[in-house]
């Protein structure tokens, strides 16, 4: 997984994708690796695969907050604000209240509820 992060930082998405896939093969419950795959797929315009990976991340770890934020942003980009609101709420529910992303998620929940 760390190798994949380094490859992604070097803008080598192909190598990063392979490394993250290997990480998920070694550990089927590696939520961070699925989430990282989702980010790469979304950047590459592979939206169906991106969403699938974000959903896989939260299915293997219900409390993996980064994937909820990514799902919320993903759905906002597609103008599906009801789905986005659902994922922002989960980001708030499972997040540390002092975490900056949790605070941003809470703000987004308030905005979408109005």
Steps between C-alpha positions, in 0.01 A plus 500: 500500500780743590663428166172594332485827691852585384414415140185713521701790645732465199192514269551141394136390517557173316759379750296636792190316376693174476644549849160577652345199326780283640431642846132403474596151383722458805239647735142489375399745776752775417256792484771760434620311192146477358451870569828586328393296198176695495687829494717389209204362304305821556796708378517281191130548428414140588208609714320168539820329617576794730165478674535123525835538679372766741205276584732203543709704745201570725368146464823354641534772766175669596689776682748589224424872482706605195288283271178659631640845418602378154156349442337825607718707267454245221121528527507878527694509174216301344239733653357219713475709813279255693761227468775749579316606815474135609877457469581833666284391794694174528827694483380705796363197687824302486748787504692653787315824586833686519609386154494773235328273244229416753442870560479562125261205462277638776494838326409331172218305670355829631522660156336207322222468756391860436 
